[in-house]
Amino acid sequence: MGLLDLILPKAKRSERAVRFCCSGVRFGDPLTPDWDTSLEEIESDIRAHRIDANYQDADGKSMLHHLCSELGKPKVREFAEFLVSRGASLELRDSYGNTPLLGNAHRNYAIGFCVTAGADLNVVNSKGNGVFHNIVGGFDYRLDTQRKYPDIEACRVDPLIEEVRLLVKAGADVTHRNERGDMPLDSLHIFNNALERNGGAGYKYWVELVDAMGWPDGKITDAIKARKG
């Protein structure tokens, strides 16, 4: 054991690595975050078992929870793949009961990554919400983001809709009911809010999302009319 290992034990190194993933993903390229570590250093420590790849911070978030929010960045994706290859689990839950998939279900590329990596697609959080509940619940936010930043690839909705098709094909349950007894598309009041606020601009994408989830256009149209009276 070297001097640095005595000064910075495994738990502290692991905590620092999770903070690195959070700050690097949010504020810039994870190779050059504004603090004292590097991606290469973390990879070296993981290989040498000086960092726990499944360490969770005070909110229950692991490195993969943070990384899955920005998988459109090649370096982020490569590092996430490295973590999985070193035993990082996609089934760890944060303080809300969300796995990396559930916590990032409304973000581009998280679904495809988790499907490929073998994550449980029918896991539910502490409220009984599954992946489709979280996609529907975050879709209004995604439409707002696309409207504000239409030229940023990570903000576009189309890739997410394609990943929803992948999710359905992989066997995720679109009819699962949460603790309130609601299926994902029972939350159509979210659609109504988006429709009214955005002047109908989001309708096309909502119809595409519902189609990707296996609901025909007529069903959502009838449901919306019924809610609007």
N, C-alpha and C positions, 0 to 999 in steps of 0.2 A: 504494500500500500504506500503510495507516494504522499508527499506533503500536502498536495492539493486535495487528495482524497480525505485527509484528516481535517482540513479546513472546511471543505465543502462536501458533506456527506451525501449519500444517495438521495434522500428525501429532498434536500435543498437543491441538488442538481435537477431533480425531476420537476420540482416547482418552477425553477427557472426556465426549463424547457417549455412548460405549458405557457408561461408568460411570454416567452419568445414567439410561440405560435400565434398567440392572441395579438400581440403588438405588431408582429411582422405582417400578419394577414391584414390587419385593419389599416395600418399606416404606411405600408410600402412593401417593397420587395423583401421577402423573408431572408434573403442573403445579406441584406444590409440594414437591419433594424437599428434603431437609435439606442442601443444599449450593448452591454459587454458580453456578447456571445456570438456564435455563428452557427449556421446550419451544419457545417462540417464538424464543428466541435460536438454538437448534439449527436450527430450520426456516430461519431467515434465513441462517445460515451455510451450510447445504446449498444453498440457492438461489444463493448467491453463490460456490459452489464452494470455500468455506473449510473444509468438512468433507467427508471421504470417506465416502459413505454405505455403503461396503463395508469399512470399517476393521474389523479383527479384533484382539481383545485377546490377552493372553498364552496364553489357553486356546483361541484360535481362534474365539471367539464374536463375532458381529457384533451390531449393534443388533437386527436381526430375530430372532436366536437368543433374546435376552432378551425381546423384546416378545411373541413367539409363546407365551410361557408364561402371558400374562394378557390374552388377546384378548377376554375377556368384559367388560372395561372399555371403554366407548365411546371414551374419549380415547386409550387405548392402541391400539385398532384403527384409529382415524382416523390416528394418527401412523404406524402400520405401513403403511397404505395410501399415505400420503404418501411414505414412503421408497421403496416399490416404484415409485411414479410418477416418482421421481427417480433410478431406476436401481439401487436396492438389490437385490442378488441373493439369491434363495432357494436357491441351490445352493452357497453357501459352506459349508465343513466346519470343525467344531471339532476339537480334538485327538483326539477319538474317531471322527472321520470322520462325525459327525452333521451333517446340514443342519438348518435351523430346523424343518422338518417332522419329521425323524427324532428330533430331540432333544426334541420336544414332542408326539409322536404320541399320548401317553396323556392329554393335557390337552384340556379342552373348547375348541372353536372353532378350534384350530390347523389341523386338517385342512381344514375348510371354507374357511378363509382361504387356505391354500396351494393348494387345488384351484382356487379362483376366480382366484388370482394366477398360475396356470400353472406351478406347481412340478413338478419331475420326481417322479412318484409311485412310481417303481420304483427309485429310488436306494438304494444300500446303504452301510452304514458299514464301518469297518475290520475288523469281525468278520463281514461279509457279511450282517448283519441288515438286513432291509427294514422298511418302516413297520409291517407287521402283526406282525413279531417284537417290535417295540418296544411296540406296543399291548398285546399279550398279556403281555409282560414287566412292564409297568407297571400291569396291571389289578388285581392284588392290592393294590397301594398305593392305587389309586383307590377300591377297595371299603372299605379301612380308613379313608380320608379321609372318604368319605360317611357311614360309620357314626359317626365322631366329630363331624362337622359337618353333620348332615342338613338344616339349614335354609339352608345357604349354597349358592347356585346354582352357583357355580364348582366345588363339590365333588361335585355330583350326577353320576351315571354315565349317565343316560338321554341327555343331549345327545351324549355321546361315542359311544354306540351308534348313534345316528342318523347321525353323521358317518362312522362305519365303513361304513354302507350307501352313503353318498355316495361314499366312496372306492372301494368295489367297483364301483359304477355307472360311475365315471370311468375304470375300467380298470386299477386297481392289481392286481398279481399276488399272490393269496393263497396260491399254491402255491410261491413262491420258497423255495429252500433256502439256508441260510447256510453258512459255511465248515465247520461240523460236519455238514452234510448234513441239518439239521433244517428242516422247514417250521414256520411259526408255531405251529400247534396240536400239534406234537410236544412242546411244553413243558407238557403237561397236569399235570405234577407240581406246577406253580404252583397250579393249580386245587385239587389234593388238599390242599395246605397251607392254602389259604383255607377249604376246606370243613371241615377238621378244627379250625382255630383259631376260626372264626366260627360253629361249630355248624350249618353248612349255610346260613347266612343269605345267602351270596353265590351260591348255586346258580342262582337265578332270573336274575341278571345275567350269569353265565357262559353260560348257555344262550342268552340273548338276544344276547350278543356272538358266539357261535359261529353262531347263525342268521344274524346280520347279515353274517358272513364267508362264508356259503354252505354251512356244514356242518349237516346235519340233526341234530335233538336225539338221535336214536338213536345216531349215530356217536360223539358225545362221551360219551354214557352208557355205551356198550359199552367205549370206551377207558378210562374211569374205573374201571369194574368190573374190567377186565383188569389195570390197574395196582395195584388194591387186592387182587387175588387173590381 
